[in-house]
Amino acid sequence: MIAGFELWVFLAGLGIFLFGMHMMEESIRLLSGAAFRSLIRKYTDTKLKAIFSGIFSTAILQSSSAVSLMVLAFVGAGIMTLSQAVAVMMGTKVGTTATAWIVAIFGFKFNIDAFSLPLIGIGGLGMILLAKSPRYVNISKFLVAFGFLFMGLDYMKNSVDQLAEVIDPAMFAGYGVIVFALLGLVMTAIMQSSSATIAIVLTMLFSGVVTFSAGAAMVIGANVGTTVTVLLGSIGGIVSKKQAALSQLIFTVSTAIITLLVLPLLTWLVLDFLGFEENLVLGLALFHSIFNVIGVLVFFPFIDNLAAFAEKRIQEKHETFSKYIYRTEPSVSDAGLEALRKEISRQLRYGLLFISQTINPARHGKHINYGDLVQYHGEIFEYYTKVVSHEMQKPLLDKTDKILRASRNIMNATKNIYDLREELQVLQNETDSSHQKASLSITERLQRIVETGKELKLEDPEEERQTDNVQVLHDFIESEDKQFIKMCGELLSSKQIKKGEASFLLMMNRVVTQSNRMLIFSMKTLLERTHDEEGGAAN
């Protein structure tokens, strides 16, 4: 034990700091997470916009991992490409430097007790007295978190101040920047927080325990250390998560190598050219921003190449029937709902193909297996249970339930036609005009619904004309149902069919009409918007 260094004070400060960071991230996420999901979803159509979305979202949410989780979920749901995701995650690296600026500006220039204790006191009382209002509880939680953040920093600063009295920075001069970079990497990997590592480095720099170059190297290492968290999170995860982790690893390590190579130049730029030699703490925060911006500028022209390399190196090995839901994190509700909508749209196409091959088996080469459709529906329902197991606001939960009903209706309609296939074959083989007329009516309705479904562009559910086409189909189905019942009555009255035959036709018509109605409901549901403009979930 080093004389004068109070280890438990330092560890208590570190624990309070990390707890404050976690609480602040959670409160901000609950207060505005949906808004930032909407921002990331909308403003990533170009790589430049994607980078700025990553910067802004991470700076506000104070969590690059939370932003990365949203991005990966959107990739899995097909809302965003891997190239766009890589651009956003490059932006998150710049956004994380906001923490260093906050700590550097407020953590070493003010009497921390003067504002940390009031924040904790007001916030703590607010959490109790305003417990009935989730919004005010989260605002209060944010105040407490902000107070804890700087209280923890104060504890660490006081313990390191004592350490500075017995340690001469010159004793570390022979270790070189690589050693300090590795130290920063290991610290971040252990604590799973680059913000905590950077707060410690800023504290050591303020107290004179380390030199600016050593502190800069540790910050570079901390930047790489955050990638360890992403890599660990990708183990056993979805393919897009592994691809994104590889892309981020390449980007981060390459940026670190470039920065270490030009570290003397950057040190001169910050301390001498920009004049931060008298304020090393702010200088280190600036250095943290500069080298991350350099990394973005260097890799910006190669974002597509980086994404393509990751996709080539990590291939999808897909053994399930689904296409979207297996690669989308269900914890991000917006992405989970969109993945469900796309998957159920795909289920609709397979269901219609099955119906088409049932009424016209000679026209189809490769047949859809009914057992596969049952398995497919099971995968969709399993994913639905994962999505709704996370906290969701009621409007989004209602939409999720409605879209699941669309899937159930598709499955029920498919099952009806599957169970009816022998009766349909018998009816089609009848030679008398009465049964042929009935067979034509049923086949025409099923064929019409298949054709309308094939024409739908469910990737663009806001196209008004598509909804009009489905309504025309609905009117046609209802009209044909009435005409069929009327026809059966006339045939029975004229003795062209017997009572048992009329009952057989009416029951078959009822099953077909119900199936058509369920499919039309599913089409209308899948054409609806899956989210409000402001977003609609809290995760």
NUTORNU-635684 format. One record per residue (C-alpha): z, x, y. Coordinates in steps of 0.02 Angstrom, whole numbers, plus 50000, padded with zeros to 5 digits. Each point is the difference from the previous one (the first is absolute). Layout:
<<Z, X, Y>>
...
END
This chain:
<<50000, 50000, 50000>>
<<49952, 50070, 50171>>
<<50148, 50013, 50117>>
<<49997, 49870, 50138>>
<<49870, 49889, 49916>>
<<50068, 49829, 49955>>
<<49889, 49948, 49854>>
<<50068, 49823, 49985>>
<<49973, 49967, 50185>>
<<49819, 50056, 49981>>
<<49973, 49896, 49842>>
<<50083, 49848, 50082>>
<<49884, 50020, 50149>>
<<49849, 50016, 49886>>
<<50052, 49845, 49902>>
<<50028, 49897, 50158>>
<<49831, 50059, 50069>>
<<49907, 49952, 49840>>
<<50090, 49833, 49991>>
<<49953, 49966, 50181>>
<<49817, 50044, 49965>>
<<49996, 49885, 49849>>
<<50082, 49856, 50094>>
<<49885, 50023, 50150>>
<<49845, 50000, 49889>>
<<50058, 49843, 49911>>
<<50042, 49905, 50160>>
<<49835, 50044, 50085>>
<<49904, 49955, 49842>>
<<50081, 49828, 49993>>
<<49977, 49972, 50187>>
<<49818, 50050, 50013>>
<<49933, 50050, 49829>>
<<49878, 49854, 49992>>
<<49929, 50043, 50171>>
<<49967, 50178, 49946>>
<<49922, 49943, 49836>>
<<49883, 49895, 50106>>
<<49965, 50149, 50114>>
<<49959, 50116, 49855>>
<<49893, 49866, 49916>>
<<49898, 49966, 50158>>
<<49983, 50167, 50087>>
<<49937, 50115, 49863>>
<<49814, 49960, 50002>>
<<49965, 50175, 50068>>
<<50087, 50162, 49950>>
<<50055, 50033, 50179>>
<<50081, 49827, 50013>>
<<50081, 50028, 49830>>
<<50079, 50163, 50059>>
<<50070, 49921, 50158>>
<<50064, 49851, 49898>>
<<50093, 50123, 49889>>
<<50072, 50093, 50150>>
<<50057, 49843, 50091>>
<<50070, 49910, 49848>>
<<50098, 50151, 49938>>
<<50068, 50041, 50173>>
<<50068, 49822, 50017>>
<<50054, 49967, 49820>>
<<50072, 50176, 49984>>
<<49940, 50010, 49821>>
<<49839, 50079, 49938>>
<<50042, 49943, 49823>>
<<50007, 49817, 50055>>
<<49831, 50014, 50085>>
<<49927, 50091, 49850>>
<<50062, 49862, 49884>>
<<49911, 49868, 50105>>
<<49841, 50104, 50004>>
<<49996, 50029, 49812>>
<<50030, 49815, 49968>>
<<49852, 49957, 50112>>
<<49891, 50125, 49907>>
<<50046, 49920, 49834>>
<<49961, 49827, 50068>>
<<49829, 50056, 50060>>
<<50045, 49972, 50184>>
<<49984, 50185, 50041>>
<<49903, 50147, 49928>>
<<50082, 50160, 49942>>
<<49918, 50092, 50147>>
<<50083, 49881, 50122>>
<<50166, 50022, 49909>>
<<49985, 50190, 50011>>
<<49967, 49986, 50187>>
<<50153, 49888, 50026>>
<<50111, 50119, 49900>>
<<49936, 50147, 50102>>
<<50055, 49902, 50153>>
<<50173, 49972, 49925>>
<<50027, 50189, 50002>>
<<49981, 49999, 50188>>
<<50104, 49841, 50014>>
<<50148, 50079, 49911>>
<<50017, 50125, 50142>>
<<50071, 49859, 50106>>
<<50168, 50025, 49913>>
<<50006, 50183, 50052>>
<<49965, 49949, 50181>>
<<50138, 49867, 49998>>
<<50127, 50124, 49929>>
<<49945, 50141, 50115>>
<<50005, 49893, 50158>>
<<50158, 49897, 49970>>
<<50097, 50101, 49874>>
<<50039, 50157, 50099>>
<<50000, 49950, 50183>>
<<50125, 49857, 50007>>
<<50179, 49968, 49952>>
<<49964, 49918, 49833>>
<<50165, 49907, 49990>>
<<49961, 49918, 50167>>
<<49857, 49898, 49927>>
<<50015, 50012, 49810>>
<<50171, 49916, 49992>>
<<49951, 49853, 50113>>
<<49842, 49974, 49897>>
<<50099, 49997, 49838>>
<<50132, 49887, 50075>>
<<49879, 49874, 50077>>
<<49887, 50002, 49849>>
<<50142, 49981, 49876>>
<<50072, 49851, 50093>>
<<49826, 49924, 50013>>
<<49975, 50012, 49811>>
<<50159, 49897, 49975>>
<<49992, 49878, 50146>>
<<49813, 49967, 49987>>
<<49992, 49993, 49810>>
<<49909, 49832, 50001>>
<<49848, 50073, 50089>>
<<49902, 50124, 49893>>
<<49906, 50064, 50153>>
<<50158, 50040, 50100>>
<<50084, 50074, 49846>>
<<49855, 50121, 49982>>
<<50005, 50043, 50185>>
<<50186, 50034, 49982>>
<<49967, 50103, 49844>>
<<49875, 50103, 50099>>
<<50130, 50037, 50134>>
<<50126, 50054, 49868>>
<<49868, 50108, 49916>>
<<49953, 50084, 50164>>
<<50184, 50037, 50033>>
<<50026, 50070, 49825>>
<<49845, 50108, 50019>>
<<50073, 50095, 50146>>
<<50179, 49996, 49938>>
<<49941, 50090, 49843>>
<<49902, 50123, 50106>>
<<50156, 50034, 50104>>
<<50103, 50039, 49844>>
<<49866, 50119, 49938>>
<<49985, 50082, 50171>>
<<50187, 50031, 50013>>
<<50011, 50078, 49826>>
<<49847, 50109, 50030>>
<<50068, 50054, 50170>>
<<50148, 50077, 49907>>
<<49880, 50081, 49877>>
<<49903, 50079, 50143>>
<<50153, 50096, 50054>>
<<50003, 50103, 49839>>
<<49812, 50012, 49959>>
<<49877, 50114, 50087>>
<<49820, 49933, 49992>>
<<49941, 50181, 49984>>
<<50067, 50004, 49822>>
<<49857, 49883, 49947>>
<<49864, 50101, 50085>>
<<49942, 50087, 49842>>
<<49970, 49841, 49899>>
<<49834, 49950, 50078>>
<<49934, 49828, 50044>>
<<49948, 49958, 49820>>
<<50182, 50000, 49945>>
<<50050, 49883, 50141>>
<<49852, 49886, 49962>>
<<50053, 49990, 49817>>
<<50178, 49964, 50056>>
<<49940, 49854, 50108>>
<<49895, 49936, 49854>>
<<50147, 50005, 49877>>
<<50120, 49918, 50123>>
<<49878, 49857, 50030>>
<<49963, 49978, 49815>>
<<50186, 49990, 49961>>
<<50048, 49883, 50143>>
<<49836, 49901, 49990>>
<<49996, 49999, 50191>>
<<49904, 50117, 50114>>
<<50091, 49921, 50148>>
<<50167, 50062, 49934>>
<<49930, 50175, 49970>>
<<49927, 50007, 50175>>
<<50164, 49937, 50076>>
<<50091, 50142, 49910>>
<<49872, 50128, 50058>>
<<50011, 49939, 50181>>
<<50190, 50011, 49989>>
<<49993, 50178, 49931>>
<<49875, 50049, 50133>>
<<50107, 49923, 50139>>
<<50152, 50095, 49937>>
<<49905, 50164, 49985>>
<<50016, 50015, 49811>>
<<49811, 50019, 49975>>
<<49859, 50064, 50108>>
<<49857, 49892, 50062>>
<<49878, 50077, 49874>>
<<50119, 49969, 49856>>
<<50031, 49821, 50057>>
<<49813, 49971, 50019>>
<<49971, 50063, 49822>>
<<50135, 49883, 49933>>
<<49917, 49853, 50090>>
<<49834, 50046, 49918>>
<<50087, 50003, 49832>>
<<50082, 49831, 50035>>
<<49828, 49930, 50036>>
<<49943, 50054, 49827>>
<<50164, 49940, 49923>>
<<49959, 49820, 50044>>
<<49853, 50012, 49881>>
<<50120, 50030, 49856>>
<<50068, 49824, 50029>>
<<49823, 49929, 49993>>
<<49959, 50098, 49842>>
<<50158, 49941, 49913>>
<<49962, 49821, 50052>>
<<49824, 50012, 49929>>
<<50058, 50049, 49825>>
<<49963, 49853, 49886>>
<<49932, 49905, 50149>>
<<49833, 49917, 50033>>
<<49843, 50107, 50010>>
<<49975, 49978, 50188>>
<<50177, 50062, 50027>>
<<49964, 50159, 49900>>
<<49836, 50027, 50093>>
<<50088, 49979, 50168>>
<<50139, 50119, 49946>>
<<49872, 50134, 49953>>
<<49908, 49976, 50166>>
<<50162, 50015, 50098>>
<<50053, 50154, 49901>>
<<49837, 50089, 50038>>
<<50007, 49952, 50185>>
<<50183, 50046, 50023>>
<<49998, 50166, 49906>>
<<49838, 50053, 50085>>
<<50073, 49957, 50171>>
<<50156, 50100, 49959>>
<<49899, 50153, 49947>>
<<49893, 49993, 50158>>
<<50154, 49981, 50109>>
<<50092, 50146, 49918>>
<<49848, 50110, 50025>>
<<49995, 49963, 50188>>
<<50189, 49982, 50023>>
<<50015, 50148, 50123>>
<<49862, 49923, 50106>>
<<50081, 49827, 50000>>
<<50170, 50076, 50039>>
<<49924, 50088, 50152>>
<<49914, 49839, 50052>>
<<50160, 49898, 49996>>
<<50126, 50126, 50067>>
<<49899, 50105, 50121>>
<<49844, 49905, 50052>>
<<50083, 49827, 50008>>
<<50168, 50070, 50058>>
<<50123, 49933, 49871>>
<<50090, 50166, 49975>>
<<50150, 49929, 50094>>
<<50002, 49840, 49897>>
<<49969, 50050, 49820>>
<<50049, 49831, 49929>>
<<49867, 49905, 50097>>
<<49880, 50144, 49964>>
<<50024, 49977, 49813>>
<<49969, 49812, 50015>>
<<49839, 50040, 50093>>
<<49952, 50128, 49867>>
<<50027, 49868, 49866>>
<<49877, 49884, 50088>>
<<49872, 50136, 50038>>
<<49977, 50065, 49824>>
<<49986, 49825, 49927>>
<<49867, 49956, 50129>>
<<49909, 50162, 49955>>
<<50001, 49946, 49817>>
<<49925, 49831, 50045>>
<<49864, 50081, 50108>>
<<49954, 50124, 49863>>
<<49989, 49869, 49862>>
<<49928, 49855, 50100>>
<<49817, 50043, 49958>>
<<50044, 50016, 49815>>
<<50098, 49840, 49970>>
<<49863, 49921, 49894>>
<<49980, 50162, 49901>>
<<50187, 50008, 49970>>
<<50005, 49820, 49938>>
<<49846, 50027, 49890>>
<<50079, 50156, 49924>>
<<50161, 49905, 49959>>
<<49903, 49856, 49923>>
<<49899, 50121, 49894>>
<<50151, 50097, 49941>>
<<50105, 49846, 49959>>
<<49897, 49871, 49908>>
<<50051, 49821, 49963>>
<<50047, 49969, 49818>>
<<50008, 49812, 50001>>
<<50042, 49904, 49842>>
<<50040, 49829, 50073>>
<<49881, 49859, 50046>>
<<50050, 49996, 50184>>
<<49915, 50101, 50137>>
<<50109, 49986, 50156>>
<<50179, 49955, 49954>>
<<50033, 50145, 49881>>
<<49973, 50126, 50141>>
<<50090, 49909, 50142>>
<<50186, 50021, 50034>>
<<50077, 49824, 49996>>
<<50139, 50049, 50121>>
<<49882, 49989, 50151>>
<<49979, 49812, 50006>>
<<49842, 49992, 50107>>
<<49908, 50119, 49885>>
<<50070, 49915, 49845>>
<<49938, 49830, 50059>>
<<49827, 50068, 50040>>
<<49992, 50087, 49831>>
<<50046, 49834, 49917>>
<<49867, 49907, 50099>>
<<49866, 50125, 49951>>
<<50057, 50003, 49819>>
<<50002, 49810, 49987>>
<<49828, 49995, 50083>>
<<49943, 50114, 49860>>
<<50087, 49888, 49874>>
<<49903, 49853, 50072>>
<<49834, 50089, 49972>>
<<50046, 50040, 49820>>
<<50059, 49821, 49972>>
<<49836, 49929, 50069>>
<<49902, 50122, 49892>>
<<50096, 49939, 49848>>
<<49960, 49818, 50044>>
<<49818, 50043, 50026>>
<<49986, 50084, 49831>>
<<50089, 49851, 49919>>
<<49874, 49872, 50063>>
<<49849, 50117, 49983>>
<<50041, 50127, 49862>>
<<49818, 50049, 49975>>
<<49984, 50066, 50179>>
<<50139, 50128, 49984>>
<<49994, 50164, 49905>>
<<50174, 50075, 50015>>
<<50130, 49862, 49987>>
<<50168, 49990, 50088>>
<<50141, 49990, 49874>>
<<50122, 49858, 50032>>
<<50143, 50109, 49937>>
<<49960, 50127, 50136>>
<<50014, 49863, 50132>>
<<50172, 49953, 49932>>
<<50054, 50184, 50008>>
<<49929, 50014, 50176>>
<<50098, 49849, 50059>>
<<50158, 50077, 49927>>
<<49972, 50161, 50097>>
<<49977, 49901, 50161>>
<<50160, 49901, 49972>>
<<50098, 50158, 49959>>
<<49943, 50079, 50164>>
<<50044, 49841, 50094>>
<<50180, 50011, 49937>>
<<50010, 50178, 50066>>
<<49934, 49951, 50171>>
<<50121, 49855, 50025>>
<<50147, 50103, 49937>>
<<49997, 50091, 50168>>
<<50064, 49922, 50160>>
<<49867, 49890, 50082>>
<<49998, 49878, 50144>>
<<49973, 49820, 49946>>
<<49821, 49979, 50070>>
<<49938, 50149, 49901>>
<<50098, 49945, 49846>>
<<49919, 49828, 50011>>
<<49827, 50079, 50009>>
<<50040, 50109, 49850>>
<<50055, 49848, 49900>>
<<49844, 49905, 50051>>
<<49885, 50140, 49948>>
<<50087, 50010, 49832>>
<<49966, 49814, 49977>>
<<49816, 50043, 50026>>
<<50012, 50121, 49854>>
<<50088, 49871, 49892>>
<<49868, 49871, 50043>>
<<49861, 50120, 49952>>
<<50086, 50033, 49834>>
<<50031, 49815, 49968>>
<<49820, 49955, 50039>>
<<49938, 50139, 49887>>
<<50115, 49942, 49860>>
<<49938, 49821, 50020>>
<<49818, 50054, 49978>>
<<50050, 50115, 49856>>
<<50085, 49855, 49911>>
<<49852, 49886, 50040>>
<<49864, 50119, 49940>>
<<49972, 49914, 49830>>
<<49990, 49827, 50080>>
<<49877, 50067, 50129>>
<<49893, 50071, 49860>>
<<50003, 49835, 49906>>
<<49951, 49905, 50157>>
<<49857, 50120, 50038>>
<<49931, 49977, 49824>>
<<49993, 49810, 50013>>
<<49821, 49933, 50009>>
<<50022, 49825, 50071>>
<<49970, 49974, 50186>>
<<50177, 49937, 50037>>
<<50088, 50155, 49935>>
<<49866, 50113, 50072>>
<<50029, 49922, 50171>>
<<50188, 50027, 49983>>
<<49973, 50180, 49942>>
<<49885, 50035, 50147>>
<<50129, 49933, 50124>>
<<50141, 50108, 49931>>
<<49892, 50156, 49982>>
<<49928, 49979, 50175>>
<<50174, 49989, 50077>>
<<50062, 50155, 49909>>
<<49841, 50094, 50041>>
<<50014, 49950, 50184>>
<<50178, 50065, 50012>>
<<49950, 50163, 49915>>
<<49855, 50026, 50121>>
<<50106, 49960, 50154>>
<<50135, 50119, 49941>>
<<49876, 50141, 49974>>
<<49934, 49978, 50178>>
<<50171, 50016, 50080>>
<<50034, 50163, 50091>>
<<50187, 50004, 49974>>
<<50011, 50172, 50081>>
<<49968, 49910, 50165>>
<<50113, 49848, 49983>>
<<49988, 49951, 50184>>
<<49817, 49948, 49992>>
<<50003, 49817, 50046>>
<<49836, 49957, 49913>>
<<50075, 50043, 49831>>
<<50139, 49873, 50023>>
<<49870, 49869, 50045>>
<<49903, 50039, 49841>>
<<50157, 49977, 49895>>
<<50034, 49833, 50086>>
<<49821, 49944, 49961>>
<<50032, 50048, 49819>>
<<50162, 49899, 50001>>
<<49911, 49846, 50066>>
<<49865, 50021, 49867>>
<<50128, 50014, 49859>>
<<50095, 49845, 50058>>
<<49839, 49900, 50019>>
<<49938, 50051, 49827>>
<<50167, 49954, 49924>>
<<49986, 49824, 50068>>
<<49818, 49987, 49946>>
<<50044, 50058, 49824>>
<<50138, 49869, 49982>>
<<49881, 49867, 50066>>
<<49864, 50058, 49878>>
<<50119, 49990, 49851>>
<<50046, 49822, 50050>>
<<49817, 49950, 50010>>
<<49959, 50081, 49833>>
<<50146, 49912, 49916>>
<<49955, 49831, 50077>>
<<49821, 50016, 49941>>
<<50058, 50048, 49825>>
<<49912, 50169, 50010>>
<<50162, 50088, 49951>>
<<50154, 49944, 49904>>
<<50179, 49990, 50066>>
<<50049, 50160, 49909>>
<<49851, 50093, 50072>>
<<50042, 49938, 50175>>
<<50178, 50061, 49979>>
<<49935, 50168, 49939>>
<<49886, 50019, 50151>>
<<50133, 49943, 50124>>
<<50129, 50123, 49932>>
<<49874, 50141, 50006>>
<<49953, 49952, 50178>>
<<50185, 49997, 50050>>
<<50029, 50177, 49933>>
<<49843, 50067, 50085>>
<<50042, 49915, 50166>>
<<50178, 50068, 49997>>
<<49934, 50174, 49961>>
<<49876, 49989, 50144>>
<<50135, 49943, 50120>>
<<50113, 50145, 49949>>
<<49859, 50125, 50025>>
<<49957, 49926, 50171>>
<<50184, 50012, 50052>>
<<49998, 50183, 49947>>
<<49841, 50034, 50099>>
<<50074, 49921, 50157>>
<<50161, 50099, 49980>>
<<49909, 50165, 49977>>
<<49897, 49967, 50156>>
<<50156, 49980, 50108>>
<<50074, 50141, 50102>>
<<50136, 50093, 49906>>
<<50099, 50056, 50154>>
<<50038, 49951, 50177>>
<<49945, 50107, 50146>>
<<50175, 50067, 50030>>
<<50032, 50034, 49816>>
<<50122, 49898, 49902>>
<<50115, 50102, 49890>>
<<50158, 50096, 50009>>
<<50025, 50127, 49864>>
END
